[in-house]
Amino acid sequence: MLYQIGLILILVVIALIIGKKLKKTNNSNEKLVFEDDMTEEELKKLDDDIN
């Protein structure tokens, strides 16, 4: 019984660690840039990528 509880707790801790690492990588890649802050070249490139 204690063996099973220990295994479950270890799996929960591992899942939490993996979840935190995945959350960190997603947040660092998502940086918002507003249209007002972009140069004309960046806006033109973005329009070309969309079309």
SEMAR-309111 format. One record per atom (N, C-alpha, C, O): atom name; y, z, x. Coordinates in steps of 0.05 Angstrom, whole numbers, plus 5000, padded with zeros to 4 digits. Example, Ala and Ser with C-alpha at 12.3 -4.5 7.8 and 13.67 -1.06 7.14 Angstrom:
- N|4886|5156|5264
- CA|4910|5156|5246
- C|4934|5156|5264
- O|4934|5169|5285
- N|4955|5142|5257
- CA|4979|5143|5273
- C|5001|5157|5258
- O|5023|5161|5268
//
This chain:
- N|4976|5000|5016
- CA|5000|5000|5000
- C|5025|5000|5017
- O|5043|4983|5013
- N|5027|5018|5037
- CA|5050|5018|5054
- C|5052|4993|5071
- O|5074|4984|5077
- N|5030|4982|5078
- CA|5029|4957|5093
- C|5042|4935|5077
- O|5058|4919|5089
- N|5036|4933|5052
- CA|5048|4912|5035
- C|5078|4916|5031
- O|5093|4897|5032
- N|5086|4940|5027
- CA|5115|4946|5024
- C|5130|4939|5050
- O|5152|4928|5049
- N|5118|4945|5073
- CA|5130|4939|5098
- C|5133|4909|5102
- O|5154|4900|5111
- N|5113|4894|5095
- CA|5114|4864|5097
- C|5136|4853|5079
- O|5151|4835|5087
- N|5138|4863|5055
- CA|5158|4854|5036
- C|5186|4860|5047
- O|5204|4843|5046
- N|5190|4884|5058
- CA|5216|4891|5069
- C|5223|4874|5093
- O|5246|4865|5096
- N|5204|4868|5110
- CA|5209|4850|5133
- C|5217|4822|5123
- O|5235|4810|5134
- N|5203|4812|5103
- CA|5210|4785|5093
- C|5238|4785|5080
- O|5253|4765|5083
- N|5246|4806|5067
- CA|5272|4808|5055
- C|5294|4808|5077
- O|5314|4794|5074
- N|5289|4823|5098
- CA|5309|4824|5120
- C|5311|4797|5133
- O|5333|4788|5139
- N|5289|4784|5138
- CA|5290|4757|5150
- C|5305|4737|5132
- O|5321|4721|5142
- N|5300|4739|5106
- CA|5314|4721|5087
- C|5344|4726|5087
- O|5360|4707|5086
- N|5352|4751|5089
- CA|5381|4758|5090
- C|5394|4748|5115
- O|5416|4737|5115
- N|5380|4750|5138
- CA|5391|4740|5163
- C|5394|4710|5162
- O|5415|4699|5171
- N|5374|4696|5153
- CA|5376|4667|5151
- C|5398|4658|5132
- O|5413|4639|5137
- N|5400|4672|5109
- CA|5422|4666|5090
- C|5449|4670|5102
- O|5467|4653|5097
- N|5453|4691|5118
- CA|5479|4695|5130
- C|5486|4673|5150
- O|5508|4663|5152
- N|5466|4664|5165
- CA|5470|4643|5185
- C|5477|4617|5171
- O|5494|4602|5180
- N|5463|4611|5150
- CA|5469|4586|5135
- C|5497|4587|5123
- O|5511|4567|5122
- N|5504|4610|5113
- CA|5531|4612|5100
- C|5553|4609|5121
- O|5573|4596|5115
- N|5549|4619|5145
- CA|5569|4616|5166
- C|5573|4587|5174
- O|5596|4578|5177
- N|5551|4572|5177
- CA|5554|4545|5186
- C|5567|4528|5164
- O|5582|4510|5171
- N|5563|4533|5139
- CA|5575|4518|5118
- C|5605|4523|5117
- O|5621|4505|5112
- N|5613|4548|5120
- CA|5642|4555|5119
- C|5657|4543|5142
- O|5681|4536|5139
- N|5646|4542|5165
- CA|5660|4532|5188
- C|5665|4502|5187
- O|5684|4492|5198
- N|5648|4488|5172
- CA|5651|4459|5170
- C|5669|4451|5147
- O|5679|4428|5147
- N|5674|4468|5129
- CA|5690|4461|5106
- C|5719|4471|5110
- O|5725|4494|5104
- N|5736|4454|5120
- CA|5764|4460|5124
- C|5780|4441|5107
- O|5777|4417|5110
- N|5796|4451|5089
- CA|5811|4434|5072
- C|5836|4424|5086
- O|5851|4439|5098
- N|5841|4398|5083
- CA|5865|4385|5094
- C|5879|4372|5070
- O|5868|4355|5057
- N|5904|4380|5065
- CA|5918|4369|5043
- C|5931|4343|5050
- O|5937|4337|5074
- N|5936|4327|5030
- CA|5947|4300|5034
- C|5975|4302|5047
- O|5982|4284|5063
- N|5990|4322|5041
- CA|6017|4325|5052
- C|6016|4330|5082
- O|6035|4323|5097
- N|5994|4341|5092
- CA|5992|4348|5121
- C|5980|4325|5137
- O|5979|4326|5162
- N|5972|4303|5124
- CA|5960|4281|5138
- C|5981|4260|5147
- O|6002|4257|5134
- N|5975|4246|5168
- CA|5992|4225|5178
- C|5986|4199|5162
- O|5966|4198|5148
- N|6003|4179|5166
- CA|5999|4154|5152
- C|5973|4141|5161
- O|5958|4129|5145
- N|5966|4143|5187
- CA|5941|4132|5197
- C|5917|4145|5184
- O|5898|4131|5177
- N|5918|4171|5182
- CA|5895|4186|5170
- C|5892|4178|5140
- O|5869|4175|5131
- N|5914|4175|5126
- CA|5913|4167|5098
- C|5901|4139|5095
- O|5885|4134|5077
- N|5910|4121|5113
- CA|5900|4093|5112
- C|5870|4092|5118
- O|5855|4078|5105
- N|5862|4107|5138
- CA|5833|4108|5145
- C|5817|4119|5122
- O|5795|4109|5116
- N|5827|4140|5109
- CA|5813|4152|5087
- C|5811|4132|5063
- O|5790|4130|5051
- N|5832|4117|5058
- CA|5832|4097|5037
- C|5812|4075|5044
- O|5798|4065|5026
- N|5811|4067|5069
- CA|5792|4046|5077
- C|5763|4056|5075
- O|5745|4040|5067
- N|5758|4081|5081
- CA|5731|4092|5078
- C|5722|4094|5049
- O|5699|4089|5043
- N|5741|4100|5032
- CA|5734|4102|5003
- C|5728|4074|4992
- O|5710|4071|4976
- N|5745|4055|4999
- CA|5742|4027|4988
- C|5724|4013|5007
- O|5718|3989|5002
//
